[in-house]
């Protein structure tokens, strides 16, 4: 087993270095381009997209339950947030700070700011190119706007199909990484630490893995199977109940800690901006990192957290009962905002105001804390042992809902490749990787997730860039009708029959 893990680590490091070396530029360029072509929509229309998302939660057509195969806009958001607000918001932020210093948080914000419009564009294209499958469910995602969008350009049909297949393959692999192994691993590590049972944890199977890990893994597989077998409807029903609760609970706990450590808030923000462009002494001298590493850490962990650029959440947003592509796109903006600008910032301030990091040198001061347990240690500094247990429970909820959301993503990718009748095979494989995640070392599970994210990102961003003109037209069409009062035909769907059917709902 150890020889296999060594080989897997070396191979993954090679692929990871290449993907995140080049893919990072593509990610940032796409975000900038989509921000420009939409007229900086996330700023110029901020009151509108807030009103159409957070401000519309009590509207029946937004949050009410939907008959048939579709889900409500709020359920789509909660399922997408279930998949995005996960380990990346807790352990991911800690890993970014430990690996890149406080300045990595700044680059998480930058990636999120431009990522809002990348996510917006993905969802606009997802709704515009979606169609019904043989079970009457909406199917949308990068594989479809690659095939029917990019593929409609002269000479691009075959390359678009290849990219659509690659995206689907990478999505399935990502669902095994970010959607299973990485999340489950953090659940197990934190539960074992916070709720130790010596008789189980001392029964070591191999280095770093005990019988306790195995038992937790089996329990999580069983619970996941009971929910996953019910399909998207059951996942969405679970997500809309758990996600708002867990977000409010975590933010409340974070605000209490930040409030207690209020004297260090100014210094925390100062360190974020200072070390965004300067290498901390502790990391530069010992770790040998450079500014590029800080940028990479921040952007990579940001994408791991909010998934903007992966094209993943499109697959659940496309199941929404929404008619207008732009309206679902605005939920995509809010998704990134809530995930990174709010939840990740809370986590960062908890870490930086807790005394875990020397804000002058960037050195880790909290003994026994690493990327997996740093936030838990910060909470325990205020709440004692219950602080660590609180984070263990928060990670359990955050990460487990992420696993459920990613099951839907992987299912849709599998459906694209093999058809609706074959999705049971995928679900069995996904459950197996949940178990595998409980048995991996923390760093390897995390690094594999990073690699799969990067691979999935490339074909999706190629499609978004290639179809940026279409996104601009759909956005302009919406603005002309809703802000300028022009009597123009709405752009709802690329297929005339779906366009006509959906147009009647306006």
Buried (B, 14 or more C-beta within 10 A) or exposed (E): EEEEBEEBBEEBEEBBEEBBEEBBEBBBEBBBBBBEBBBEBBEEBEEBBBEBBEEBEEEEBBBEEBEEBBBBBBBBBBBBBBBBBBBBBBBBBBBBBBBBBBBBBBBBBBBBBBBBBBBBBBBBBBBBBBBEBEEEBBBBBBBBBBBBBBBBEEEBEEBBBEBBBBBBBBBBBBBBBBBBBBBBBBBBBBBBBBBEBEEBBEEEEEEEBBBBBBBBBEEBBEBBBEBBEEBBBBBBBBBBEBBBEBBEBBBEBBEBBBEEBEEBBEBBBEBBEBBBEBBBBBBBEEBEBEBEBBBBBBBBBBBBBBBBBBBBBBBBBBBBBBBBBBBBBBBBBBBBBBBBBBBBBBBBBBBBBBBBBBBEBBBBEBEEBBBBBBBBBBBBBBBEEEBBBBBBBBBBBBBBBBBBBBBBBBBBBBBBBEEBEEBEEBBEBBBEBBBBBBBBBBBBBBBBBBBBBBBBBBBBBBBBBBBBEBBBEBBBBBBBBBEEEEEEEBBBBBBEEBBEEBEEEE
